[in-house]
């Protein structure tokens, strides 16, 4: 739905001045001369004044609007229905009058919503038209996430009219219904009487996880004799793993093959008796079975709400990319381990099979807005609570802060955890500055990945080679 401007209908006061002056002159001539022509002109002008002035007002008085519609998705069908009382204010700006209680409608991002408004008039008056405008505004004030839809109805002698529209492609966030604006006019376009009906309806648009797709690109490095493996895997994310001195290959970084809920990567200090011989015999790597007193590794995911300004403005879609990638990784990791999802304002702990917690997490993600808090407190708290085998994945758009991520790496070095940074970037692609930043961060033991808009962590781009000579597109 394309945004439209507000109503431009208005009363033509200049035309009314001419009409009333003509009516006064015709009435004076009829009283003075009393001829048939004078009385005919006077009656005609009086009829125009009455129909153009009274009919629009009578047509909109006592009008009732009821909203109905249906949302069809994987969550089922949700019926909408609410009675909207008439507002007492007709100046086109005020919000006086009775209002309906707040209602919350939960939908998925990108889902189509069909809304029908049933308008009922008290008097079936002809020679009038009715303009209606409905829409919603993003609670965060984002101008590019507001929508409006308007139509012009000619009811004739009908008492009931139906106005329906479809909202498509709503992005993640909270939307508040805009006041319903009505405007009644006459057949000559001389009069426009407005009504505003306040609405307290809230649409909560849940985020959608990044698209799960195979690695369908296969590129060869300028300094590598081996090709890139584009074989699709079902793990949470991938990285490029060094093989020998020349080759590279894709390797899962979330849950490697052979590692289950009762095992962890083999460490040099582990006893060979704890080695998972079955996984090693199948060529899936070296893993150690967990002791009874040892808890399985947990996944920690932090969503950074700080969006730096570039070219004097902030790109809210970068936060959407961070949330989609974090949601995707959460669902994958939740199948085998405990997942801790955090932001600067909230944190959520999920256990496998906990559906209620996922619903709460979706609601928290939907309400996230960009902020100026860089999340230093929550990052320090997470680093203190992490175990030695835990992994920390941070989804952020702030790839320029070396000192910030270096401090997090230093805090994790004390616990032995692993840090992965997923940087959401725009469609401009990876620049030389980004590659230099990745080289510096990886020198501190941090793995860096680049997420394009709508890209899942499985297809996160990792630049390899000196100066970015080897580049893999996701």
C-alpha positions as CSV (number, residue, x, y, z in Angstrom):
1,X,0.0,0.0,0.0
2,X,1.4,3.4,-1.0
3,X,1.2,6.2,1.4
4,X,-1.4,8.9,0.6
5,X,-1.8,12.5,1.7
6,X,-4.4,13.6,4.1
7,X,-7.8,14.8,3.0
8,X,-7.8,17.9,0.8
9,X,-11.5,18.3,0.8
10,X,-12.8,21.6,2.3
11,X,-15.7,23.9,2.3
12,X,-15.6,26.5,-0.5
13,X,-16.3,29.7,1.4
14,X,-15.9,31.9,-1.6
15,X,-18.6,29.9,-3.5
16,X,-20.8,30.1,-0.4
17,X,-20.4,33.9,-0.3
18,X,-21.4,34.2,-3.9
19,X,-24.4,31.8,-3.4
20,X,-25.7,33.6,-0.3
21,X,-25.3,37.0,-1.9
22,X,-27.2,35.8,-5.0
23,X,-29.9,34.3,-2.7
24,X,-30.3,37.6,-0.9
25,X,-30.5,39.5,-4.1
26,X,-33.1,37.0,-5.6
27,X,-35.1,37.1,-2.4
28,X,-35.1,40.9,-2.4
29,X,-36.2,41.0,-6.1
30,X,-38.9,38.5,-5.4
31,X,-40.3,40.5,-2.5
32,X,-40.1,43.8,-4.4
33,X,-41.3,42.8,-7.9
34,X,-43.0,39.4,-7.1
35,X,-42.5,38.1,-10.6
36,X,-42.4,34.4,-11.5
37,X,-38.9,34.6,-12.7
38,X,-37.7,36.1,-9.4
39,X,-39.5,33.5,-7.3
40,X,-38.1,30.7,-9.4
41,X,-34.5,32.0,-9.1
42,X,-35.0,32.4,-5.4
43,X,-36.4,28.9,-4.9
44,X,-33.6,27.4,-7.0
45,X,-30.9,29.1,-5.0
46,X,-32.6,28.3,-1.7
47,X,-32.8,24.6,-2.7
48,X,-29.1,24.6,-3.6
49,X,-28.2,26.2,-0.3
50,X,-30.3,23.7,1.7
51,X,-29.1,20.6,-0.1
52,X,-25.5,21.6,0.0
53,X,-25.5,22.8,3.6
54,X,-27.8,20.5,5.4
55,X,-27.6,17.1,3.7
56,X,-23.8,16.6,4.4
57,X,-24.4,17.4,8.1
58,X,-27.4,15.2,8.4
59,X,-25.6,12.4,6.5
60,X,-22.6,12.2,9.0
61,X,-24.6,12.8,12.2
62,X,-24.8,9.6,14.2
63,X,-22.8,7.5,11.8
64,X,-21.5,4.2,13.2
65,X,-18.4,2.4,12.1
66,X,-17.7,-1.2,12.9
67,X,-14.5,-2.9,12.0
68,X,-14.3,-6.4,10.8
69,X,-11.7,-8.5,9.0
70,X,-9.7,-11.7,9.2
71,X,-6.0,-12.6,9.5
72,X,-5.0,-15.9,8.1
73,X,-1.5,-17.3,9.0
74,X,0.2,-20.3,10.6
75,X,-1.3,-19.0,13.9
76,X,-4.8,-19.6,12.6
77,X,-7.6,-17.3,11.7
78,X,-8.2,-14.3,13.9
79,X,-11.5,-12.4,13.5
80,X,-11.4,-8.6,14.1
81,X,-14.5,-6.8,15.3
82,X,-14.9,-3.6,17.1
83,X,-17.6,-0.9,17.4
84,X,-16.2,2.6,16.9
85,X,-18.4,5.4,18.4
86,X,-18.8,8.7,16.9
87,X,-16.6,11.6,17.9
88,X,-18.0,14.9,19.0
89,X,-15.4,16.9,17.4
90,X,-15.8,18.0,13.8
91,X,-13.0,20.5,13.3
92,X,-10.8,17.9,11.7
93,X,-8.1,18.1,14.3
94,X,-9.4,17.4,17.8
95,X,-9.7,14.0,19.4
96,X,-12.6,14.5,21.7
97,X,-15.4,12.1,22.2
98,X,-15.7,8.5,23.3
99,X,-13.1,6.0,22.3
100,X,-12.9,2.2,22.1
101,X,-10.7,0.2,24.5
102,X,-7.2,-0.8,23.3
103,X,-7.1,-4.0,21.3
104,X,-4.0,-5.9,20.4
105,X,-3.7,-7.8,17.1
106,X,-0.6,-10.0,16.7
107,X,0.5,-10.8,13.2
108,X,3.7,-12.0,11.5
109,X,5.9,-9.6,9.6
110,X,5.1,-9.5,5.9
111,X,1.6,-11.0,6.5
112,X,-1.4,-9.6,4.6
113,X,-4.2,-8.2,6.6
114,X,-7.6,-7.5,5.1
115,X,-9.7,-4.9,7.1
116,X,-13.3,-4.2,6.4
117,X,-15.1,-1.1,7.8
118,X,-18.9,-1.2,7.9
119,X,-20.4,2.3,8.0
120,X,-24.0,2.7,9.0
121,X,-25.9,6.0,8.6
122,X,-29.0,7.0,10.5
123,X,-30.7,8.7,7.5
124,X,-30.4,7.4,3.9
125,X,-29.9,10.8,2.3
126,X,-28.9,11.1,-1.4
127,X,-26.9,13.7,-3.2
128,X,-24.0,13.3,-0.7
129,X,-20.7,11.6,-0.8
130,X,-18.5,10.2,2.0
131,X,-14.7,10.1,2.1
132,X,-12.9,7.8,4.6
133,X,-9.3,7.5,5.5
134,X,-7.8,4.8,7.7
135,X,-4.3,3.7,8.6
136,X,-1.6,3.2,11.2
137,X,1.6,4.7,12.5
138,X,4.7,3.0,13.8
139,X,5.0,3.4,17.6
140,X,8.7,4.4,17.2
141,X,7.8,7.3,14.9
142,X,9.4,5.9,11.8
143,X,8.0,7.9,8.9
144,X,8.7,5.1,6.4
145,X,6.6,2.7,8.3
146,X,3.3,4.5,8.3
147,X,0.5,3.6,6.0
148,X,-2.8,5.3,4.9
149,X,-5.7,4.2,2.7
150,X,-8.6,6.3,1.7
151,X,-11.6,6.0,-0.6
152,X,-14.6,8.0,-1.7
153,X,-18.0,6.4,-1.3
154,X,-21.3,7.5,-2.9
155,X,-24.0,5.8,-0.8
156,X,-27.1,7.1,-2.5
157,X,-30.2,5.8,-0.6
158,X,-28.2,3.1,1.1
159,X,-27.8,3.1,4.9
160,X,-24.8,0.8,5.0
161,X,-21.5,1.0,3.1
162,X,-18.4,-1.3,3.2
163,X,-14.9,0.0,2.9
164,X,-12.2,-2.7,2.7
165,X,-8.5,-2.5,2.2
166,X,-5.4,-4.8,2.4
167,X,-2.2,-4.0,4.3
168,X,0.8,-5.9,2.9
169,X,4.4,-6.1,3.9
170,X,4.2,-4.6,7.4
171,X,7.7,-4.6,9.0
172,X,8.5,-5.7,12.5
173,X,7.4,-3.4,15.3
174,X,4.3,-2.0,17.1
175,X,1.8,0.0,15.1
176,X,-0.9,2.2,16.5
177,X,-4.1,2.7,14.5
178,X,-4.4,6.2,13.3
179,X,-7.7,8.1,14.0
180,X,-10.4,7.2,11.5
181,X,-11.2,10.3,9.4
182,X,-14.5,10.8,7.8
183,X,-15.6,13.7,5.5
184,X,-19.1,14.2,4.1
185,X,-19.8,16.5,1.2
186,X,-22.6,17.6,-1.1
187,X,-23.1,16.9,-4.8
188,X,-21.8,20.3,-5.9
189,X,-18.7,20.2,-3.8
190,X,-19.5,23.3,-1.8
191,X,-19.5,21.8,1.7
192,X,-17.1,19.4,3.5
193,X,-17.9,18.4,7.1
194,X,-15.3,16.3,8.9
195,X,-15.5,13.8,11.7
196,X,-12.6,12.1,13.5
197,X,-13.1,8.9,15.4
198,X,-10.2,8.0,17.7
199,X,-9.1,4.4,17.7
200,X,-7.0,2.7,20.4
201,X,-5.9,-0.4,18.5
202,X,-2.4,-1.9,18.5
203,X,-0.9,-4.1,15.9
204,X,2.1,-6.1,17.1
205,X,4.1,-7.3,14.1
206,X,6.4,-10.2,15.1
207,X,9.8,-10.6,13.5
208,X,10.4,-13.3,11.0
209,X,13.6,-15.4,11.0
210,X,16.0,-15.0,8.2
211,X,15.4,-17.3,5.3
212,X,17.0,-20.7,5.5
213,X,18.8,-21.4,2.3
214,X,21.6,-23.5,1.0
215,X,25.0,-22.1,0.2
216,X,24.4,-22.0,-3.5
217,X,27.5,-20.0,-4.4
218,X,30.8,-21.7,-5.1
219,X,33.8,-19.4,-5.6
220,X,37.5,-20.1,-5.9
221,X,40.0,-18.1,-3.9
222,X,42.9,-16.4,-5.7
223,X,45.3,-18.0,-3.3
224,X,43.7,-21.3,-2.8
225,X,43.8,-24.5,-4.8
226,X,40.6,-25.9,-3.3
227,X,37.1,-24.8,-4.2
228,X,34.5,-23.5,-1.8
229,X,32.1,-26.1,-0.5
230,X,28.5,-25.0,-1.1
231,X,26.9,-28.0,0.5
232,X,23.9,-27.1,2.5
233,X,23.9,-28.0,6.2
234,X,21.3,-27.8,8.9
235,X,23.2,-26.1,11.6
236,X,22.8,-22.6,13.0
237,X,25.7,-20.9,11.1
238,X,28.9,-21.5,9.2
239,X,32.4,-20.2,9.1
240,X,35.4,-20.8,6.9
241,X,37.8,-23.3,8.6
242,X,41.4,-23.6,7.6
243,X,42.5,-26.9,6.2
244,X,46.2,-27.4,6.1
245,X,48.1,-24.6,4.5
246,X,46.2,-24.0,1.3
247,X,42.6,-25.0,1.4
248,X,39.4,-23.7,3.1
249,X,36.1,-25.4,3.7
250,X,32.8,-24.7,5.3
251,X,32.4,-25.8,8.9
252,X,29.5,-25.5,11.2
253,X,30.0,-23.1,14.0
254,X,26.8,-23.7,15.9
255,X,26.6,-27.4,16.5
256,X,29.2,-29.4,14.6
257,X,28.4,-32.8,13.3
258,X,29.0,-35.4,15.9
259,X,28.4,-33.0,18.8
260,X,25.2,-33.7,20.7
261,X,23.6,-32.5,23.9
262,X,25.8,-34.8,26.0
263,X,29.1,-33.9,24.4
264,X,31.4,-30.9,23.8
265,X,34.6,-30.2,21.8
266,X,37.6,-32.1,23.1
267,X,40.1,-30.0,25.0
268,X,43.9,-30.7,25.4
269,X,43.5,-31.2,29.1
270,X,40.7,-33.8,28.7
271,X,41.5,-37.4,29.4
272,X,41.5,-39.7,26.3
273,X,39.0,-42.0,28.1
274,X,36.4,-39.3,27.7
275,X,36.9,-39.1,24.0
276,X,33.8,-39.9,21.9
277,X,35.2,-42.7,19.9
278,X,32.1,-43.2,17.7
279,X,32.1,-39.6,16.5
280,X,35.9,-39.8,15.9
281,X,35.6,-43.0,13.9
282,X,33.0,-41.4,11.6
283,X,35.4,-38.6,10.9
284,X,33.2,-35.9,12.6
285,X,36.0,-34.5,14.8
286,X,37.2,-34.9,18.4
287,X,34.5,-34.6,21.1
288,X,34.5,-35.4,24.8
289,X,31.5,-36.8,26.6
290,X,30.2,-34.6,29.4
291,X,30.6,-35.7,33.0
292,X,27.6,-36.1,35.2
293,X,28.6,-32.9,37.1
294,X,29.3,-31.0,33.9
295,X,26.5,-29.0,32.3
296,X,26.1,-28.9,28.6
297,X,27.3,-25.8,26.7
298,X,24.8,-23.1,26.4
299,X,24.3,-20.6,23.6
300,X,24.3,-16.9,24.4
301,X,22.9,-14.5,21.8
302,X,23.0,-10.7,22.3
303,X,21.1,-8.3,20.1
304,X,22.7,-4.9,20.0
305,X,20.2,-2.1,19.6
306,X,22.8,0.6,19.0
307,X,22.6,1.8,15.4
308,X,25.3,4.2,14.4
309,X,24.6,7.2,12.3
310,X,25.9,7.1,8.8
311,X,25.5,10.0,6.4
312,X,23.5,11.8,9.1
313,X,20.8,9.2,9.5
314,X,20.1,5.8,11.1
315,X,19.0,2.8,9.1
316,X,16.4,0.9,11.2
317,X,16.5,-2.0,8.8
318,X,19.9,-2.9,10.2
319,X,18.2,-3.7,13.5
320,X,15.6,-5.8,11.7
321,X,18.5,-7.8,10.2
322,X,20.1,-8.3,13.6
323,X,16.8,-9.5,15.1
324,X,16.0,-11.8,12.2
325,X,19.4,-13.4,12.3
326,X,19.2,-13.8,16.1
327,X,15.8,-15.4,15.9
328,X,17.0,-17.8,13.3
329,X,20.0,-18.8,15.4
330,X,17.8,-19.1,18.5
331,X,15.5,-21.6,16.9
332,X,18.4,-23.7,15.6
333,X,20.3,-23.8,18.9
334,X,17.1,-24.3,20.9
335,X,16.8,-27.8,19.5
336,X,19.8,-29.1,21.5
337,X,20.8,-26.6,24.2
338,X,19.7,-23.8,26.5
339,X,19.7,-20.5,24.8
340,X,20.1,-17.1,26.5
341,X,18.9,-14.1,24.4
342,X,19.7,-10.7,25.7
343,X,19.5,-7.0,24.8
344,X,20.3,-3.9,26.7
345,X,16.7,-3.8,28.1
346,X,15.7,-7.4,28.6
347,X,17.0,-11.0,28.7
348,X,15.2,-14.3,28.1
349,X,16.3,-17.8,28.9
350,X,14.9,-20.6,26.7
351,X,15.0,-24.3,27.3
352,X,14.4,-27.0,24.6
353,X,10.6,-27.5,24.1
354,X,9.6,-24.3,25.8
355,X,7.0,-22.8,23.4
356,X,5.7,-20.2,25.8
357,X,9.1,-18.7,26.2
358,X,9.5,-18.4,22.4
359,X,6.2,-16.4,22.3
360,X,7.5,-14.0,24.9
361,X,10.8,-13.6,23.1
362,X,9.0,-12.8,19.8
363,X,7.0,-10.1,21.6
364,X,10.1,-8.6,23.1
365,X,11.9,-8.7,19.7
366,X,8.9,-7.0,18.0
367,X,9.0,-4.1,20.4
368,X,12.8,-3.4,20.1
369,X,13.7,0.0,18.9
370,X,17.1,1.5,18.1
371,X,18.7,3.2,21.2
372,X,21.9,4.9,22.2
373,X,22.8,2.3,24.8
374,X,25.8,0.3,23.7
375,X,24.9,-2.5,26.1
376,X,28.1,-2.5,28.1
377,X,26.4,-3.6,31.3
378,X,24.6,-6.6,29.7
379,X,27.7,-7.7,27.9
380,X,29.7,-7.6,31.1
381,X,27.0,-9.6,32.9
382,X,26.8,-12.2,30.1
383,X,30.6,-12.6,30.0
384,X,30.6,-13.3,33.8
385,X,27.9,-15.9,33.6
386,X,29.2,-17.8,30.5
387,X,30.8,-21.2,30.9
388,X,34.1,-22.3,29.4
389,X,32.4,-24.1,26.5
390,X,29.7,-21.6,25.9
391,X,29.5,-19.5,22.7
392,X,28.5,-15.8,22.5
393,X,27.0,-14.6,19.3
394,X,26.5,-10.8,19.0
395,X,24.3,-9.4,16.3
396,X,25.1,-5.7,15.7
397,X,25.3,-3.0,13.2
398,X,28.2,-1.3,14.9
399,X,31.2,-2.7,13.1
400,X,33.3,0.4,13.5
401,X,33.9,0.2,17.3
402,X,37.2,-1.6,17.9
403,X,37.5,-0.7,21.5
404,X,34.1,-1.9,22.3
405,X,34.5,-5.4,20.9
406,X,38.1,-5.6,22.1
407,X,36.8,-5.2,25.7
408,X,34.3,-7.9,25.3
409,X,37.0,-10.2,23.9
410,X,39.2,-9.5,27.0
411,X,36.3,-10.3,29.3
412,X,35.6,-13.6,27.6
413,X,39.3,-14.5,27.7
414,X,38.9,-15.0,31.5
415,X,36.2,-17.6,31.1
416,X,37.4,-19.3,28.0
417,X,34.2,-18.6,26.0
418,X,34.1,-18.0,22.3
419,X,33.0,-14.8,20.7
420,X,31.3,-14.4,17.3
421,X,30.2,-11.1,15.8
422,X,27.5,-10.8,13.2
423,X,27.5,-7.4,11.6
424,X,24.4,-6.4,9.7
425,X,25.2,-4.3,6.7
426,X,23.3,-2.6,3.9
427,X,23.1,-3.4,0.2
428,X,26.3,-1.5,-0.5
429,X,28.3,-4.6,0.3
430,X,31.6,-5.1,2.1
431,X,34.1,-2.3,1.9
432,X,37.8,-2.1,2.5
433,X,37.3,-0.5,5.9
434,X,35.2,-3.5,6.9
435,X,37.9,-5.9,5.8
436,X,40.5,-4.1,7.9
437,X,38.2,-4.1,10.9
438,X,37.7,-7.8,10.5
439,X,41.4,-8.4,10.3
440,X,41.9,-6.5,13.5
441,X,39.1,-8.3,15.3
442,X,40.2,-11.7,14.2
443,X,43.7,-10.9,15.5
444,X,42.0,-10.7,18.9
445,X,40.5,-14.2,18.4
446,X,37.0,-12.9,17.4
447,X,35.2,-14.5,14.4
448,X,33.5,-12.0,12.2
449,X,30.6,-12.5,9.8
450,X,28.7,-10.1,7.6
451,X,24.9,-10.3,7.2
452,X,23.2,-8.8,4.2
453,X,19.5,-7.7,4.5
454,X,17.3,-10.7,4.9
455,X,20.2,-13.1,5.1
456,X,20.3,-16.0,7.5
457,X,23.4,-16.8,9.6
458,X,24.0,-19.9,7.5
459,X,24.8,-17.6,4.6
460,X,26.8,-15.0,6.6
461,X,29.7,-13.8,4.5
462,X,33.2,-14.3,5.9
463,X,36.0,-12.5,4.1
464,X,39.3,-14.5,4.0
465,X,42.8,-13.9,2.7
466,X,45.2,-11.0,3.2
467,X,43.4,-7.7,2.3
468,X,40.2,-9.5,1.4
469,X,41.6,-11.1,-1.8
470,X,39.5,-14.2,-1.1
471,X,35.8,-13.2,-0.9
472,X,32.8,-15.5,-0.5
473,X,29.4,-14.1,-1.3
474,X,26.5,-15.4,0.7
